[in-house]
Amino acid sequence: MNDMRNILHGVAIGDALGFPVQFKPRSQRRKSPVVGMGKYKDEDGQIRSFSEELTGLWSDDTSLTLCLAESLIRSFDLKDQAERFVAWLDKGYLSARDHAFDVGQQTTESLARVRFILESGHYAELEHLASDADEYSNGNGSLMRILPLVLYIKGCLPSSSLIWSARPPPLLIHISAPLFAVSIT
């Protein structure tokens, strides 16, 4: 369990370091690299600070990673995962603020489908959401969000009891089967 805690701390800290510069080109980061929490070196070598508002915040990727990890500590339950993801979006559950922010279009669309299924009561449909994701739906956030599932499958969580082989488990937030397969090998 300590390994899981340390890994999740690493995810949150790495995300918080990168959050102020997400979506910026690498060429800009080479000229002005991040040198600490909320700090970067400008082109003249001076240490500057990002906006106080951005310093120390993690993104939606960490929030969803934490939601999945908390759910998997109990068991593999898609309904529980779905409820936690929607609680993050609606109430800021496990957000760095008291509300969800920095919500991408793919995440918004995925959670709209999840919400519809939860409201309809047809929970078995959650298992079919993975087939909607393709290789173009993946980014670094997908890698972060899948980490608790990989630890679960590898038996690193107390509730781990499943071993997935030919087919990946159902995934609720745009992670394609090829990405999943690579992440567990």
Salt bridges, closest charged atoms under 4 A:
ASP42 OD2 - ARG48 NE 2.91
GLU53 OE2 - ARG97 NH2 3.65
ASP61 OD1 - ARG145 NH1 2.46
GLU70 OE1 - ARG84 NH1 2.41
ASP80 OD2 - ARG84 NE 2.73
GLU83 OE2 - LYS79 NZ 2.78
ASP90 OD1 - ARG115 NH2 2.74
ASP98 OD1 - HIS99 ND1 2.87
GLU125 OE2 - HIS122 ND1 3.93
ASP132 OD2 - ARG113 NE 3.28
